[in-house]
Amino acid sequence: MVFRRAGDDERAQLRDEDDDGLNIVSDDEDDEEANELFAAGQLCDVCQGEDGRVGLDPTCRGAYEDAGEPTLFGYNCLEQGLKSAYATLEGVAAVVEPFGEYTAHYYYRLDEMPAYQFVREDIEAISWLMLTIGDACARCGEQSHVAWLTPDFVDQLLPENRPVFRQLDGEIEHLCAACAATALAEAYRTLGLPMMTVELPRSAMGVLMPTGD
């Protein structure tokens, strides 16, 4: 599923007025295709020597215009690219390990989760989880910035209007920014999907979630 803001379906029917004053309704699927940042068959932006497989969108679908340019990585350049991007991470985030056939990995700020129709139980659970981050990274000992959630901590069907997260009071690995980037690179490579679009956590607290149609 795709988590959407309440009312997005209505706003997706964009109306433009032509020279004769007639209303023209554009289909939101066409809009989405026109706005795709990355496409299968593109080469890695870094080396131009391999197929691009993971597109990093630091703007989070245009929400942060000054965040830098989207970059498409091949697997050989992916880990270093993610490490460089995550080195700027100032806040804390929950990151759900990507799984299945979900082709997007989107970031939802905690203060915006109600607008994306996450249920109250999930918002409260993630809010509590944020407070536990900041101790030593489980892999290298540096200060942690990320709570790493394996697929066991979510309902992998990503149901609508029901809790998605489960057992967040269990043993959850905390990672520094560099180790989180390494873990993500390995997860993306393991999935091996033809193309993925992923976002970068921001300074505000939030959760990075697999999503897709």
Secondary structure by P-SEA (a helix, b strand, c coil): ccccccccccccbbbbbccccbbbbbbaaaaaaaacccccccccccccccccccccccccccccccccbbbbbcccccaaaaaaaaccccbbbbbccccccccccccccccccccccccaaaaaaaaaaaaaccccccccccccccccccccccccccccccccccccccbbbbbcaaaaaaaaaaaaaaacccbbbbbbbcccbbbbbbbcc
